[in-house]
């Protein structure tokens, strides 16, 4: 059931795309079905959650790295999941009427459900690393939603700004999570929440806290990262309503609540959250009053209220946490209804400019009444839900004594911000719905369809119901959510519509009176505000982005990426020398006390041959074919070294790779110009010789230091567990397809990507300057002797390849080597008979072969999940067959089949596209 809550929105995101051609109504109904089902499932868990139970589900992935897929549903997760799903359903209904016929309903609703699923993952994740994954997915999906109207420049800029800021915060959060995992020794949420004392006492606690709070502040638009949120208003209003009320910006609030037991309780926590919360609350409230765009006003009010919530968490008391969660719920209801009201005004009048709007109550009386109630809740008027949570906030601000004699500053700033919140709420209502009738507007104002108003009606009723009956409507939910947040028993508190005459009530009344007075003086304030120098956040952001980041990156790139491979190798060697030298300088003695193996004649002969061949490759580089032959001698020498030290698998692999590499390099030589470029200057040659000599000497000394020290290798574990754990006696192959199969899967994935990249690079390419090409090392295009010898070699090579593959789990061999042997056999066909002859007899589309190899390996790796085992767990047994006798079988062989297919496909994709390259000329060219 818990897994369904997360998967339903993701699976449902496909339905709008599939139903887009069925019409708007069908698309909307199919969009609403998955979150409605998820909401019913969530409500069915309410009895267990309200009794304090913790519902969890978990699958082990890579436990050694702390990577587990786990989800949890407690009171806090239930509260946020309820907001996400319930308000999400209302936004879907609202969006059905808001979007025009020209908009892509399927794409919009698909992105909305993807966003919803990402938020559900954030609030239910039971592993911090998994939470970061969903956290980043919210940034990506919100980027697509904000930039939904991509034809508009402001939408593109707003989306880019949101992704840059929140994505950067996500990287900081990831770093903070890694530090927390390092301190605690686990990324599991239950372990982290229980290790609060360990975290706070660790010397890395400040680093972890600052990094995590950077993620929180960027996501929740806290000062100085607040500027992205107002410019996200370029998104369609349903997105704005959802993003501001229950999702994106509330993700940071959720993270504060989730990690509260682990990170709170320190002076640094209070200082950072209090200063940022106060600054954000005040700045947002002041700027909101002067915004002429309805959605801009509401955006800055969101910033202000988010600052209030952050400040409450910073006060670091249990009742402050209760107030923070209470205001989170209240803000979600009145802010979603306000954005929808603003969207209706824009939709039915064609304008959001407050200066053009006036007296709309004459045309839209119902919308005006709904907006009035929602704005009153935002201003904290009695009998509204916003009044109760702001009164709790003022009570906690008065009671705190953390600043000593300056503790009065916090409630004073809070009252100041509330004065402005009353003023901008009045402006939202009075300037839009009251006053004289408006002048000419792009559209004739009128009431929207009933069901477009229905979501606002539901939310406004909630504002009134919570304001009048708080204990009944929201009391149990708030209690269980706060208990899950603090992980302690909460002190006694009451949710009542009336707490008597007290100081918080007096401050609320004072703020309302001053707010009304401030609004009455708005014209003077606007004149003062207009005298301030204009500052465009998008322009400043773009300037910083391009002048510092982009131009700086270009300079660094130009410095490092000069287009000369020699320079790249020089940088690589210098870094290697620096790293090796740093390691060597820390050693008290180069000799570690262990005697080295005595030099014998075969080893010395192999080493000297490799040295001579390497020097020959460098000296005879002008004669490319000769240099290539010398290079192949080096490769053969490496294979002999492996054989000398009893590594038959590596010998087979090295020989196979060497053959394929030399053939491909010979093809490339055919396409290179005959003329050599000018050799390096003498000064450069001396520089390169010095660098190479120092690099070789450093690496040699480092190797000597390592070989003369005791080696505690993990190979003993592999030798002991190869048969019992992997079902094979060939330890190397068992390591590749079982113990370290994840590495192998990554390697074949990279190989597949490389093949696709080479295909994209070479497909359709034509080479210029044909007169410089055309190395003809043989006059006969298809030598008869080679053709005759190749006929029996192909089936023989395929048979050897099958033999090497089948025995790989117990004897030297395996899918990688077998794949290379098969590739060599097929390469020989191309070289012998040419592309056209071979492609007529062999399908030349090898991309499905590459894809099937990666898919087979991936599905085999995940198959163990269906049996409750970790990823890549191998099942092995022995079966007795007639004639053949007892045969060992292991699922790792299927994984190895995926490796085999990937290697064959990738090699042939590269070969075939190299063979197709021809000079750019109209004359027929020799087929390579």
N, C-alpha and C positions, 0 to 999 in steps of 0.2 A: 504494500500500500504506500509506504513512504517513497519507494522508488518511483511509483506511478505519479506522485505529486511533481517530481522533477521532470520525468520523461514526457508527460502529457503535453506541456507547452512546446517542447522541442519537436515531438512527432507531429503535433498539430500545426506547426509552422509550415508543413508541406501542403496542408489542405487548401489554404487560400490560393496557393499557386496553381494547384490542380483544378480548382473550381472557378478561377478568374473568368473563364469564358462562359460560365453559366449565368452570369449576371451579378449585380451588387448584392441582392438579397440573399441568394444562396451562398455567396462568398462570406457574407457577414455571419450567417447562421453557422456555417462550418467553422468559422474562426472562433465563435463564442463557445462551441461545444467542448473543446478540450479544457479551457480554464473553468468552465462550469462543472465539468466532471471532477476536475482537481479540487475545486472549492467544496463539493459535496464530500469528497474523500477526506479533505482537511477537517470539515465539521464533524465527520464521523469519529475522528480521533480526539475531539474536544473532551469527552468524559475522562479519558485516560490522562490527557495533558493537564486538565484542571485538578486532577488528584495528585499531581506532582510527578507523574511517571515520565521517564525519558525513553522515547522510542528511537531505536537506532537500527541501522543496517550497514553492513560492511563487507567488502571483499579485499583480500590482500592482493597487492600488485607487486611491489618491490619493497617488502618490509625492511630490508637492510638499509634502504635509503629513506625510509619513512614515507614512501609513496603508497598510500592505501586509498581506496575508493570507499568512503564512508559518509553516511548522512545521519543527522540527528534531528529530532523534533521535540523541543521543550517549550516552555511558555514563551520565551523570547522569540524563537523561530516561528511559533504559532502566530504570535501577534503580527509579525512582519509578513508572513505568508498570507495571512488573512487580508491585510492591506493590499498586497500585491495582486492577489487573485480577484478580490471583490471590486476594487477600484479599476482593475484591468478590464473586468466585464463591463462596467459602466462606460469606460473609455471606448470599448469596441462598439457599444450601442451608439454612443455619441458620434464616433468616427464614421459610422455608416451614413449618417445624415450630413456630416460636415464635409466630407470629401466630395469633390466635383466629379462629374462623369469622365472628365479628361484624366483624372488621376488614376494611377495603377493600384486598384484596391487590393489585388492579390499580393503584390509586392509589399504594400504598406502593412497589411495585416500579418503577413508572414514575418516581417521584421519585428512587428510588435510582439508576436508570440515568442520569437527568438529572444527578444529583450526580457520578456517575462520569465522565460525559462532560465536565463542567466541570473536574474535576481533571485529566483527560487533556489538556484544552486548556491548562491552566496549565503543566504540566510539559513540553509539546512546543511551545509558542508560540515563534516566532522573532522576534517583534516585541513590544516592551514594551507598547505600547498594546493589542495583541491580548491579551497576557497579563493586563492589567488587566480587560479585558472578561470573560474567563473567571474571573478572581479574584472579581469581583463576582457572577458567576453561581453560584459556590460558596456565597457568603453567602446568596443568595436561595433556592437549593435546600436548603441546610442549615436555613434558617428554616422551610421547609415540612416538612422531615423531623422537626425537633425538635418542632414543633407539630402532629405528625401526629394525636395524640389531642387534638384541639381542644376536646373537651368538658371537659378537665381544666384548671383554673386554672393549675397549676404548669407545664403544657406551654405554655400561651399566654405566661406570663411569661418562661419560659426562652427561648422562641423569639424574643420581642421583645427580650430582653436581648442574645442572641447577634447578632441582626441589627443592633441599634444600635451595639454595640461594633465588630464586624467591618466593618460598613458605614462607620462613621466612619474606621476604619483604612484602608479601601479608598479613601476620598477623599484621605487623606493620601498614600497610595501613588501615586495618580494625579498629585497635585501633584509628588511626588518624581520620578516618571517624566518629567513635563514639564520639570522642571529638568534632569534628565540629558540629555534630548533637546536642550535648548537648549545645554548645554555641549558635547556631542559633535557635534551637528548631524545626528543620526540616531537613530531608535528601533530600528534593526535590532540584534539581540542580538550578532551578530558584530562590529559596529562598536563597540558599547558595551564589550564585553569586551576589545577591543583598545585601548581608550582609557583604560585605568586611570590612567596617569601624567597625562593631561590632566585627568581628573576630580579626582584628588587635589590637583593644583596650583591648581585653579580656586578663586576666592574664594567661589563658591556651593556648594562641596563639602559644608561642614557642613550647609547647608540641605537639600541632596539626601539626605544620609545620614540625618539626623534624620527626614525625611518617610518615607523608605523603611522605616526601622526601626520607625516607628510602625505601618506596615502589617504588618510582620512580628510585632511584639509583640502586637498585637491579635488577629491570626489564630491565633498559636501560644500564646495565653493566658499571656503573660509578665506578671510584676508591673509595674505595678499594674492591668493589664487582665485578670488571671487569673479574676476572679470570675464571668465568664459561663459558663465551661466546666463547673463542677460542677452548675450549674442547667440545663445542656443534658441532664442525665441523665434529665429527664422524657420524653425520646424513647424509643421502643422500643429494647430492648437491641441488636438487630442494627444499628441506627443508631449507638448509642454505640460498639459494637465497631469499626465501620467508621470513624467520625469520629475516634476516638482513636488508631487504629493506623496507617492508611494514607492518610487523606485530609485533611480540614479543617485540623486542627492541624499536619499535616506540610507544608501549603502554605507556611507561614512558614519552616520549615526549608529547604524546597526553594529559596525565594527567596534566603535567605542563601547557600546553596551556589551558586546560579546567578550571583549578582552578586558573588561572592567576589573574582574577579580584578579587578573594576572598583572596588570600594569598600573593600577591606581594605588593611591595611598602614599604618594611621595610628594615632596615639595616641587620637583620638576614637573610632575603631572599637573599640579594645581597652577603653576606659573604659566605653562604653555597653553593649557586649555582656557584658563581665565583671561589671559591677555588677548589671545586670538578670538575667543568668544565675545568678549566685550567690544573689541575693535570691529568685528564683523557685524554684530548686532547694531551698533551705533551707525556705522557707515551705511549699511543697507537701509536702515530706517530713514536717514537723512536724505540719501540720494533718491529713494523711492518717491518722496514727495514731489520732486522736481521733474520726474519723467512724464513726458507727454504721451508716450505710447502706453496703452492699457497693459499689454503684456510686459512691457519694460518695467512699469510700476510694480506689477505683481512679482516679477523676477527679483527685483531688489528687496521686496518684502520677504520673499522666500529666503534670501541671503540673511536678512535680519533675524528671522525666526530660527534659522539653522544656527546662527551665532548664539541665540538664547539657549538652544538645546545643548550646544557644546559647552557653554558656560555652566549650565546645570551639572553636567558630568564633571566639570572641573572643580565645582564646589565640594565634591567628594564626600557626600553624605548619602545615606540610604534613602532618605526622603527626597533629596535632590534627584536621585536616580528615578524615583517614582514620578516626580514632576516632569523629568525629561521625557520619559516614555509616554506620560499622559499628554504632554504637549505634542509629541510626535503623532499620536493618533488624532488629536484635534486639528493639528495643522494639515494633516492629510485630507480630512473631510472638508474643511472650509477652503483650502487652497485649490483642491480639485474643482469644487463648485465655482469658485471665482474665475478660474481659467476657462472653464466651460462657458460661463456667463460672458466673459470677454470675447470668447470665440463666437458666440451667438451674435453679439453686437457687431463684430467684424463681418460675420457671414451675412447678416441681414441688412447692414448699412454700407458695407464696402470700405469701412475706415476704422482704425483703432486710435486715431489721433484725438485725445481728450479735448483739444482746442476746437475741434470741429463738431464734437458731439455735445448735445445738450437737450434736455427735455424729452428723452426717449421714453419716459414713462407714459407719455400720451400715445405712443405707438406700440410699446412693448410693456404693458403694465405688469404682466405675470413675471417676465424676466427681471423687471426692475425690483419687484418684491423679493424674488429669490436672491438677487444680488445684494439687496439691502441686508437680508438676514445673514448671508455669508460674510459680508464686509463687517457687520456688527460683531460676528464671532471672531474675525481677525483682529478687530480693535479691542476685544476683551470686554464687551458690554455685558452686564449681568444678564442671567438667564441663558447665556450662550456658553458653549463648551470652552471657547477660548478664555473666557473670564476665569473659570475655575483653575485652569492650568497656569495662567499668568499670576493668579493670586498665590498659588503654591510656590511659584518661582520667586515672587517678591518676599514671601515668608521665609524661604530658605536664604535669600540674599541678605535679609535683615539679621537672621540668626548667626550667620557665619562670622567668625572672628579671626580668620586666617591672616589678615593684614594688620592686626593689632589696632593701633590708633587710626589707621587709614581704612578700616573695614567699612566705614560709611560710604566709601567711594563706589563700591559695587552696587548697592541699591540706588545710589544717586544716578549713576550712569544708566541703570536699568529703567528708572523712571523717565529719564531724558529720552531714551529710545522709545519708550511706550508713548510719550507725548507725540512723537513723530508718527508712530504707527496709527494713532487715532486720527492724526491729520491726513495721512495718505489714504486711510480707509474712507474718511469723509469725502476726500476728493474723488475717489473712485465712484462713490454713490452720487454725490451732489452734482458734480460737474458733468456726469454722463446722463443720469436719469432725471434730474430735476432742472429747474431753470426754464428759460424760454425754449420754444421749439427750435430745432437746429436749422441751419441754412441748407443750401443744396448739398446733397450727399451723393456718392456714386450710385447708391441704391435707395429705393423708397423703403424706410424702416417698416418692419412688420414682425409679428410674433413668429417664431420658428414652429416646425411641426411638434406635436405633443411629445413624441418619443425622443426628440432631440433635447427637450427640457426634462424628460423623466429622470435621467441620471442626476441632474441638479436638484430636483425635488427630493430624491432619496437622500442625497448628501445633506441638504439643508434640514430635512427632518431629523437626521442624525445629530446635527449641530444643536438643534433644540432639545432633542431627547436626552442627549448626554448632559447638556447644560442644566436641565430640570431634574433628571433622575440619574445622576452620575453613578451612584452606588449600584443601581439595578442594571444599567445598560453596560457600563464599562468596568465596574468594580472588580468582578472576579477575573476578567482578562488582564487587567492592569496588575492585580496582585500576583498572579502566577508568572507574568512576564517579568516583573520586578524581582521576584524571588529567584528566577532563573538567571537574571543578570547579576545580582549581588552574591548569589550562592550562599546566602545566609537567611536567617529568619528576620523578616522585616519588623521594624517597630510599629507600634499602633498608630494608625492615621485614619482619618475619616474623609469620605467624599460626600460633601453636602452642598446644597445650593446656598446655604447661609451659615457662616461661621461666626456671626455676631460682629459687632463693631470692634475692629482691631486695626493695627497699623497697616498691614497689607491692603485692607479695604480702603483705608484713608488715602494711601498712596495711589491706588487704582483710580479713585474718584478724582484726586488731584491731577493725575495724568490725563484723564478724560477732559476735565475742565480746561487745562492748559492746551490740550490738543485741539479743542474747538476754537480756542482763542488763536492758536497758531494758524489754523486754517483760515480764520477770518482775516489774517494779515498776509495771506498767501501772495498777493500781488506785489507787496513790498519785498517779500522774500524772493520772489521770482526775479525781480529787478537786481537784487544783490547777487543772486546765483548767476545771472546772465553776464555779470561783470567779470566772473572768474574766467581765466583762460580756458578755451576749449581743449579737451583731451579725449582723443578717440582711442579706446582700448584696442580695437582691431588694427589701427594704423601702428600703434606702438608695438603690438605683438608681431605684426608683419615685419616691422623694422628690425626688431631683435632677432626674429627668426631668420631673416635673409642676411642682415648685415653681420651678425655674429655667428650664427650657426651655419648657414648655408655658405657664406663667403669664407668663413674660417675652415669649414670642411673642404671647400674647393682648394684653398691654399695648401692644406695638409695633404690632400689627395694629389695635387700637382707636384708636391715635393716628393712624395713617396712613390706615386705611380707615374714614373717618367716614360713608360713604354719600353724600357730596356730590361730584359731579364737579368743582365749582369748586375744592375743596380738592386733588383729584388734579392738576388743571391747575396750581394754584399751586405744588405741590411740583415738578412737572415743569419749570415755568418757572424756579424758583429754582435748580434743579440746572443747567439749561441756561445760565443767566446766570453761575453760578459757574464752569462749565467754560469758557465763552467768555471770561469775564474773566481766568481764569488763563492762557489761551492768549495773550490780547492783552497782558497785562502782561509777558510774556517777549519780546515783539517790540521790537527797538531802534527801529523806525520803522514806522508804520502803512502808509505808501506803499512798495510794493516796487520801484518804478522802472519798471514796465511801464505804458504809457499805456492808459487804458480806452477802450472803443468810444464814439464820439461819440453823443450822444442825438439821435435823429431823431423826427419827428412821430408816425409810427405807433406806435413803442415807447412814447412819452410818453402817447399817447392810451389805449393799452391799460392802462398802469400807473395812470393817473388813474381810468379806468373801474373797475378792480379795487378801488382804494382807496375810491371812492364806494360801490361795491356792498358792500364789507366793512363800511363804516360803517353803511350802510342796514340790513344784516342785524342788526347789534347794536342800532341805535336802534329799529327797528320789530319787535323780537322778539315783542311782544305779538300782533301780527297774523302768525300763523304762516305762512299761505300767502304773504303778501307777502315775509316774511323768506326763505322758501324760494326764491322767484323771484330775489331779490337774490343769494342764495347760488349759484344756478345761473349767474348772470352772472359771479361770481368763477371758477367752473369753466370757463366759456367763455373767460374772459380767459386762464387758464392754457393752454388749448389754442392760443389765438392766439400766446402767447409761444413755444410750441414751434414753431408754424408760422413765426414770424418768424425763428427761428434754425435753420431747415431740419431739423426732426425730424418727418417725416411719420408714422412709426410711433407716436411719442408722441402726436401729434395725434389719430390714429384711436383710440388706446387711451383717451386722456383724454375724448374725446367719448362713446365707448361707456360708459365707467364713469360719466360724468356723467349720462347718460340713465337708466341702471339705478338709480343712487343716488337721483336725484330722484324716480323712480317709487316706490321703496321707502320713501323718506321721506314721500311723500304718503300712502301707505297707513298709515304710523305716525301721521301727523297725524289721520287719521280716528279713530284709537283713543285719542288723547290727550284729557284733560278740557278742556272749554271754558274753565273758569276758570283764570287764571294764578295761580301762587303769588305770595306777597308778594315784592316786589322787595327787593334788598339795601339795607342801610342806607347812609347817605351816607358814613360812615367806611369801610365795606367797598368802596364804589365808588371812593373815592379811593385806597385801598390797591391795588385791582386795576388802577386806571389807572396808578399809579406802577410796579407790577411789569410790566405790559404795555409801558409806555413804555421802561423800562430794558431789558427783554428785546428789544424791537424795535430799540432803538438799538445794543445789544451785537451782535445778529445782523447788523445793517447794517454796523457797523464791521468785524466779522469777514469779512463778504462782500467789503467793499472791500479789506481786507488780502490776501485770497486772489486776487482778480481783478487786483491790481496786481503780482503776483509771477509769475515764469516757471512754466509748468505742463508737467511732463514726464508726459504721459498715456500710458496703456497702449493707447489707441485706435489708435496706429500699428501695433501688433502685430496687432490684430483686422482692421484694414484690409488688411494684407499677407497674412494667413493665411485670410481669409474664404472665398475661392474655392478655394484649394489644400487647405486643411485641413477646411473645412466644406461645400464644394460649393455655396455660395450667394453671391449678390451683395448680398443684404440683410444687411448686417453686424449690425444690431440683432437680427434673428431668429436668425442663426447663433450669436450670442453666447448668446441665451436657450436655444436647444435643443441647443447643442453645447459651446462653450467654458465656459459657466457653466450647463450643463444641470442640474447637481446642485442649484444654487440654485432653479431653476425647479421641479424635482421637489419640493423642500422646500416651496415656496410653494403648489403645488397640493395637497400633502398637508395643509398648514395650512388651506387653503380647504375641503377635504373635511371636516376635523375641525370647522371652524367651522360648516359646514352641518349636520353631525350634532348638534353642540351646540345650535344654534338649534332644530332639530327637537325635540330632547329637552326644551328649555325651553318651547316653545310648544304641543307636542302635547297636546291635551285641555284647554288653559288656557281659562278663562273670566274675563272682566273684570267687576269689581264696579262698583257705582255707575253703572248704565246711564244715569241721568238726566243725568250729566255728559258723556256721549259723544254721538256722532251729528252730526258736522259734515256738513251737506248742502250741498255746493258746486254741485250740479246736481240739478234736480228729476227729470230722466229718468234712470232707472237704466242703461239701455242705449240711448244716443242712436243714432237711425237713421243720421245722417250718418257717425258714427264707424264703425258696422257696415258701411256700404256702402264706405267708404274702406279699411277693413281687409281686405276680401276680396282685392283685388289686391295689397295690401301684403305679405301673408304670403308668398306664393310669390316675390315680387320680393325680399323681405328674405332669404329662404333662398337664393335664387340668388346674391345679392350676398355672403352669408356664405360660400357654397361658393367663389366666385371669390376672395374675400379669403384664404380658407384655402389654396387651391391655389397662389396666387402668392406666399405669404408668405416662401418661402425665397429669392426673388430680387427681389421688389418689396415695398413697404410692405404689411404684413398679417401673417397668422400665426394660429395656433390660438387665442390668447387673444382677439384682436380679433374673429375669426370667431365664437367662442363667445358673446361679448357681443352681437353683432348677432343671432345666432339667439335668444338669451335675450330680447332686446328684442322681436323679432317674436312670440314666444310670450307674453311679458308683455302685449303689446297685445291678444292674444286674450282673456286673462283680464279685462283692464280693459273690453274692449268687450262681451263676452258673459257674463261672470260665471263663477264657479267651477264651478257645476253643469253648465252647457252645455259648457264647455271640457273638463271631466273626463270627460264622456260620450264625447267624441271623441278624447281624449288620455289615455293612461295617467298617472295622477297619482302613481305611485310612481317617483320620480326617484332613489332611493337606489342602485339597480343602475347607473344611469348614472354617478353619482359614483364608485362603486367600480370600474367598468370603466375609467374614465378613468385613475385612479391606477394600476391594474394594467397597463394597456397601456403607460403611460409607464415604469413600473418594469421590466417585462419587456423593453421595447426598450432601456432603459439597460443591463440585464444581458446582453443578447444578444451584446454584443461580447466577453464573457468566453469564449464558445464558440469564438472565433477567436483566442484568445490576446492580446486587446487590452484596454487599460484600460476601466473603466466609462465608458459614454456615448460611446465612440468612434463616429463617424459614418462609414458607408460611402456613397459617392455615385458616380453614373455618369450617362451620357447614353444614351438609347435613341431609335431612330428609328422612328416609327410612321407608317403611311400617312395621308395628308391632314394630320395634325397636325404632321408633321415631327419634328425633334429635340427631345426633352423631357428636361430634367434630373430625375433622381430621387435622393433621399437618404433614408436610414433615419430621419433626423431628422424627416421628415414624419410617420412613425408615432408618434414621441414627441409631436409637435405635435398629433396626433389625440387622444392622451390628455389633453393640456392642454385641447383644445376640449371634449371630453366632460365633463371635470371642471367647467369653468366653466359650461357649460349646466346640468348637473345641480345644482350647488351653488346657482346663482342661482334656479332654479325651486323647489328645496326651500325656500329662504328665502321666496320670494314666496308660494308656495302655503300655507305655514303661517301667514304673516301674514294672508293673505286669509281663513283659516278662523277667525281670532279673532273672537269675538262677546261681547257683554255677557252677564253672568250673569243671565238672566231667562227666564221661561217664555213670554213673549210673542214672536212672530216678529219678527225684526230684519231690517233692510235689508241685503241682500247687498252687500259692498263691491266 
